[in-house]
């Protein structure tokens, strides 16, 4: 029953969600399937929570609370004064995502804490339990003595009962582009001076393995971004650190007069294995639904792109930021069934400064070499839409004028870059930009962005974002390895779409790889290049290499052109973090499979039980003898069959399964 709380249970059943009478020292909440249990308590006067999975501790009793800019903290010395249970079971549709229809099914407790003495200040903690994770958020009500309160930090911790094996991106400081490797780290090696980005992904402790979980945040608005550090007291686990404001670094969240302060959700995604976390939509689900009445104008798709490869295109004597070059990329997009062409930095007056805003930059005026209305018309005749790049600060200065102009021009989307912050003011910028872009029917790609927090549900025209160490680094480093590529699906991709910018067709072995700016190489195979379009989530997908490269080495370009960018269903099949991955995704009646490995070649078995009834024709593309080669074959398969895919070192394979006649 879409949009209606279909399982609002009786008062007696809801009361059973909370153990004990109101005022008791402990409240318990279980997930709908009963596998997850979260306990909230006030033992020894400390607000705490704990999480168990299938009867075993997942998170040990951990502190809750807020550190205030004045008046100490609301954490120790609190008592539970009440708890209101509720439950909901609804579904919603994602306009663009890894699943078409998502079930939003949870049990909830709203737990009130209060100081028994002194100012008797109040704090509310809202706790939810889903089958694929738990989440909690703070509500600091406006109250006597806290009329103008600001938040300095949180007392939130995630204490571990065992020395978990984790993967994390240690940024080391605030104010970055959130790009880096998710390296292995034992929980006992997490230090207080570290600054980990979300998600932190951990797997079981002890001989029996246990579950996998990922710590993240969702529905970030009017608040500051979340980071994780080691506890600093020798205990296992991590504590929350909030991104400080630039105008007053001693605080993180400035309250608004007359309004409650509401934190983002602190999320713990949980699954039997790390791979099963990939199937979860929990981060998006914890965000409010969209207010857009009409989403038919939102069209996910793939785009040609001029920046990554040079631009380099034959037939244009002086390839660069000019009409002739853009038209050549439009022609390439049209010839290969791509929906869009993305015009990057350099098209507007005094642009071309990358992260620097040059004096006089104006995102409403083109350089003389660019006729934007003419290019839009040229592209439209070929059924190709245009997107344009802009620096975030210039967009902030000219937002209303620029977005209205872009809509009049007929542009389809904008790529906004170099935010590189997640303080409260920048979080507000995201929401202002996405709200106004939606009003002007413009899709959005956020670059230089912080980790996703589930905005795809609220703003379905936000199609993708960076905040990932992507293929651009092939231009100046050796960091984009096969190991990195097969780690991202289990880590960064758990939170939302990532604009990794795949499509590099100058495939070489790692030993032969050299960074270079124009026509860069990639140190993974052509098979992995195709698999990226199935494994990685990005409803706005870049086909990043030069038209010349694809002309000279076209093997697999037809697969790239045909692969969808949004999906009806996603299934994890096999793999482990940093080693390999096999994902299966469905679009309509067709299934697509992407398989990738690290620097070790391997043979993977793919059971096809997800196919259901009937026969399918499998179009199989596997690694060939050289990094640029593909071995193509076709066969008829059924649900009981098992595909065997041979992956070269740093390689991959891709399969398209269509119902057989």
C-alpha positions, -999 to 999 in steps of 0.1 A, spaced: 0 0 0 22 28 -13 24 60 7 3 47 36 15 32 69 2 -2 60 12 -19 93 3 6 119 -1 -20 147 -24 -19 177 -16 1 208 -9 -31 227 15 -44 201 33 -11 199 37 -10 237 54 -44 234 81 -29 214 94 -11 245 103 -33 274 90 -23 308 68 6 320 75 42 312 104 55 333 122 21 333 160 23 328 160 3 296 140 2 264 143 -24 236 134 -23 200 136 -51 174 136 -51 136 105 -64 118 122 -97 112 135 -99 147 171 -103 138 183 -69 150 177 -55 185 187 -21 198 186 -13 235 185 22 249 193 27 286 202 52 313 222 29 334 245 47 359 230 80 346 247 77 312 225 77 281 235 46 261 225 23 233 236 -12 222 229 -33 191 226 -71 188 223 -91 156 208 -126 157 213 -127 195 249 -117 195 264 -83 204 272 -61 174 278 -28 192 285 -28 229 267 -3 252 278 31 237 273 67 249 247 89 234 245 127 237 254 162 226 282 185 236 268 220 239 287 253 232 276 265 266 264 245 296 285 213 292 268 183 276 236 164 275 249 128 279 258 118 315 234 124 343 203 117 321 173 96 329 147 81 306 113 98 313 93 82 285 93 62 253 67 63 225 67 33 201 54 32 165 58 12 133 54 17 96 54 -4 65 52 15 31 69 15 -3 82 42 -25 97 44 -60 132 57 -68 132 77 -100 169 68 -104 187 42 -84 198 5 -79 162 -6 -72 130 6 -86 106 0 -57 119 2 -21 102 -10 10 103 14 40 95 -10 69 106 -2 104 98 -2 141 105 30 160 110 43 196 110 80 205 129 80 238 129 111 261 158 118 284 159 145 311 183 157 338 167 148 371 183 178 388 196 213 380 182 227 348 162 196 340 172 199 303 156 175 279 169 154 249 150 131 226 166 102 208 145 86 179 155 51 172 145 29 142 151 -7 135 149 -20 99 157 -55 87 189 -42 71 201 -19 98 194 5 127 194 43 129 190 69 155 189 107 156 189 135 182 162 161 187 172 189 210 139 207 218 138 244 224 133 248 261 140 271 290 177 276 293 184 265 258 168 292 237 199 300 217 220 269 222 246 258 197 262 223 194 300 220 198 302 182 191 285 149 199 291 124 227 281 96 203 302 65 202 301 32 184 318 8 208 329 -26 195 326 -58 215 354 -74 194 385 -63 174 367 -60 140 384 -60 107 375 -27 91 379 -6 59 380 31 61 390 63 43 412 83 67 410 118 54 431 132 83 415 167 81 383 186 74 378 204 42 387 179 15 372 165 -17 366 131 1 387 112 -23 410 84 -12 415 47 -7 394 26 18 423 9 35 421 -21 58 425 -12 95 420 -34 126 396 -18 151 423 -18 177 444 4 154 419 32 151 434 63 167 419 95 181 439 117 157 425 98 127 396 114 109 376 87 90 350 95 64 317 76 61 312 47 56 334 28 80 328 -8 71 336 -36 96 333 -74 95 329 -99 123 353 -105 152 363 -137 166 366 -172 151 330 -174 140 331 -143 118 298 -126 127 280 -100 106 292 -71 85 281 -35 92 287 0 79 285 32 99 272 62 80 247 91 82 215 100 64 191 130 60 218 156 67 201 190 68 206 220 91 235 201 107 272 194 102 288 164 85 299 134 104 334 120 108 347 91 129 378 90 151 393 64 174 380 66 210 413 77 226 408 58 258 422 25 246 388 10 240 376 -6 208 353 15 186 349 50 172 334 83 183 317 110 162 333 143 154 313 170 136 326 193 109 333 227 124 318 260 110 342 282 91 328 314 107 331 300 143 352 269 144 345 263 181 310 251 172 296 228 146 259 235 146 243 269 151 207 266 163 179 286 146 158 308 168 126 291 178 134 258 162 145 224 175 179 211 165 176 178 147 207 158 138 212 136 108 205 99 113 234 79 127 231 47 106 244 12 111 238 -9 80 239 -46 88 240 -78 67 254 -113 70 282 -104 47 298 -72 34 285 -79 -1 249 -81 10 252 -45 23 253 -34 -14 217 -44 -18 205 -20 9 187 13 2 187 23 39 206 55 35 181 68 9 151 54 28 159 75 59 154 107 38 120 124 33 101 118 0 105 143 -28 81 172 -31 85 174 -69 50 169 -84 63 159 -118 95 139 -123 90 129 -159 116 154 -171 143 136 -151 161 113 -176 190 93 -164 215 83 -191 252 84 -203 272 112 -216 302 119 -238 328 142 -220 355 165 -232 378 169 -201 392 135 -191 407 127 -225 422 160 -234 400 169 -252 413 150 -282 392 145 -313 403 141 -349 389 164 -376 391 195 -354 423 214 -361 424 231 -327 405 208 -303 396 227 -272 368 248 -258 351 258 -290 320 250 -310 337 226 -334 351 204 -306 317 203 -287 299 194 -319 324 165 -325 316 151 -291 279 156 -297 282 137 -330 300 109 -312 272 107 -286 245 106 -312 263 79 -332 266 57 -301 232 62 -285 244 83 -257 219 107 -242 241 136 -233 274 155 -237 290 172 -207 308 205 -214 334 209 -186 354 238 -173 363 267 -196 331 275 -214 321 307 -195 337 340 -191 369 340 -170 365 303 -163 392 276 -167 406 281 -132 396 247 -119 393 251 -82 401 288 -84 375 314 -92 391 340 -114 382 377 -111 353 385 -133 341 349 -137 305 349 -150 286 317 -155 259 335 -175 282 347 -202 300 323 -227 335 329 -241 335 340 -278 343 305 -290 311 291 -275 276 297 -289 256 279 -262 221 284 -277 235 272 -311 251 241 -295 219 232 -276 200 234 -309 227 214 -327 226 187 -300 188 186 -299 186 179 -336 207 148 -329 186 138 -298 215 147 -274 211 169 -244 239 192 -230 252 196 -194 276 223 -183 302 226 -155 303 255 -130 323 263 -99 302 262 -68 311 297 -56 302 312 -89 270 293 -88 263 305 -53 268 341 -64 246 338 -95 223 309 -87 189 324 -95 200 342 -127 221 313 -140 196 285 -134 168 305 -151 191 312 -180 201 275 -184 165 265 -184 158 290 -212 188 278 -231 175 243 -229 203 227 -209 195 194 -193 219 195 -163 247 210 -143 279 197 -128 288 218 -98 324 214 -85 349 221 -57 327 224 -27 352 204 -7 334 210 27 306 195 48 302 222 75 267 234 83 268 262 58 279 239 29 252 214 38 227 242 35 242 251 1 235 216 -12 198 219 -3 194 254 -18 211 243 -50 191 211 -54 158 228 -46 163 256 -71 177 232 -98 146 212 -95 124 243 -99 143 249 -132 141 213 -144 179 208 -143 195 176 -133 226 178 -110 260 161 -107 279 172 -75 317 171 -77 342 180 -50 314 166 -28 311 151 7 299 115 12 263 109 1 236 110 27 206 97 7 195 129 -11 184 108 -41 150 102 -25 143 138 -18 159 153 -49 155 126 -77 171 150 -102 203 147 -82 217 119 -103 253 114 -92 282 129 -73 319 126 -69 334 122 -34 352 92 -47 388 85 -59 379 80 -95 394 75 -129 406 111 -132 436 101 -110 449 80 -139 460 114 -154 485 120 -126 489 90 -104 491 52 -101 464 51 -74 435 37 -95 444 0 -92 422 -30 -96 422 -35 -58 409 0 -54 382 -6 -80 369 -38 -63 369 -21 -29 347 8 -38 314 -13 -42 317 -25 -6 326 9 8 319 43 -8 291 29 -31 270 18 -1 260 54 4 248 64 -30 258 70 -67 294 78 -75 307 97 -105 339 76 -109 339 85 -147 346 51 -163 351 43 -199 389 43 -202 397 22 -233 435 26 -233 439 -5 -212 474 -16 -203 489 -40 -177 500 -23 -144 537 -27 -153 532 -7 -186 511 20 -170 523 56 -170 503 86 -158 496 112 -185 472 141 -188 459 136 -224 445 103 -235 454 87 -202 459 50 -197 441 27 -173 458 -2 -156 428 -25 -158 415 -46 -187 388 -40 -212 367 -66 -195 368 -46 -163 360 -14 -182 327 -29 -193 320 -44 -159 323 -9 -143 291 1 -161 272 -27 -143 289 -28 -109 290 9 -102 259 30 -94 256 62 -114 224 73 -131 244 99 -150 272 78 -165 302 92 -182 318 76 -213 351 94 -206 375 85 -234 381 103 -267 360 95 -297 393 87 -314 401 61 -288 367 44 -293 371 46 -331 406 30 -329 397 4 -303 359 -2 -303 357 -36 -287 329 -34 -261 317 1 -269 283 -14 -280 280 -30 -245 288 3 -228 262 22 -250 235 -4 -242 240 -8 -205 213 9 -184 222 36 -158 193 28 -134 179 -6 -123 148 -23 -111 167 -49 -89 202 -55 -77 217 -88 -64 250 -94 -48 263 -127 -62 299 -133 -49 331 -116 -38 348 -100 -9 363 -66 -2 394 -58 -21 394 -92 -38 366 -95 -63 329 -88 -69 301 -102 -90 268 -82 -92 236 -90 -111 212 -62 -119 178 -63 -136 162 -37 -160 128 -48 -172 131 -84 -183 168 -82 -190 196 -91 -165 231 -77 -166 261 -91 -148 294 -74 -139 324 -93 -125 357 -77 -114 389 -89 -98 420 -74 -82 455 -79 -95 451 -117 -91 434 -134 -121 406 -158 -111 377 -179 -124 343 -171 -109 312 -192 -108 279 -173 -113 248 -193 -103 218 -180 -124 190 -188 -99 179 -151 -100 167 -155 -136 134 -171 -128 116 -191 -154 124 -194 -191 155 -194 -212 178 -165 -217 204 -156 -243 237 -146 -226 260 -122 -245 293 -128 -227 323 -104 -228 354 -117 -211 391 -108 -210 412 -117 -240 449 -122 -245 458 -85 -242 444 -59 -219 424 -43 -247 411 -77 -260 376 -91 -254 365 -127 -259 329 -125 -270 305 -155 -270 268 -163 -268 249 -192 -252 214 -201 -240 211 -204 -202 184 -211 -176 180 -204 -139 196 -237 -129 228 -231 -149 261 -217 -137 282 -193 -158 319 -197 -155 338 -164 -161 376 -162 -165 390 -129 -153 425 -119 -162 447 -101 -135 432 -66 -130 404 -78 -152 367 -84 -155 337 -97 -175 303 -84 -184 272 -103 -194 238 -92 -209 210 -117 -205 179 -113 -226 148 -136 -226 152 -161 -255 125 -161 -282 
